[in-house]
Amino acid sequence: MVSSGESNIIHRRGSIFTNIDEQLLNKVARLLAAGTPWVGLPRATSQVVSALYLHKCEHGRPLGQQEICDITHLSSSTVSMILSQLEAIGIVDRFIDNSYKSKGRRRLLFYLEMELNDLLYRGIKKVRAELQRILGDLHDFKQETSPSNESTHLAIEKIERDVEIFLSTIQIDTDQIS
């Protein structure tokens, strides 16, 4: 059961996840929902990535778009857009399901290529880059501000120190980032 203070981000439907608890689905989705804006993706992306990630953990195989829609309760067009974005940045691979025998369109399968830590590394890398850009902007602003405006200079220097301290606490090995 999901606690009353915790929103359901993903809902389980059918038997796609036989051994994975709905609460785990929601927790992974919440974890990823916090990070998806860092990578520049819509918040709903966390639902799709969570479904793909947990299915990969349990079954080790890709999911079809309709299965993702059933799990996440997102519309087909939303899931399609998210999968296209994830594929474009190399997080998801697309395959044709050769075992699917039906008239009409081919069934596409999607597989999460990255591990959870790789996704989190991407988010941290993006946050670091944004903070470094802000530090540059602050430095430029300080240079443009009159030296007689001592209180502004002191405030900017304090902000710069605080951001630099924070950046030093989130050092990461960039060789591990895809």
ABEGO torsion letter per residue (X at the ends): XBBAABBBABBBBEAABAABBAAAAAAAAAAAAAAAAAAGBBAAAAAAAAAAAAAAAAAGBBBBAAAAAAAAGBBAAAAAAAAAAAAAAGABBBBBBAABBBBEBBBBBBBBABBAAAAAAAAAAAAAAAAAAAAAAAAAAAAABBAABAAAAAAAAAAAAAAAAAAAAABBBAAABX
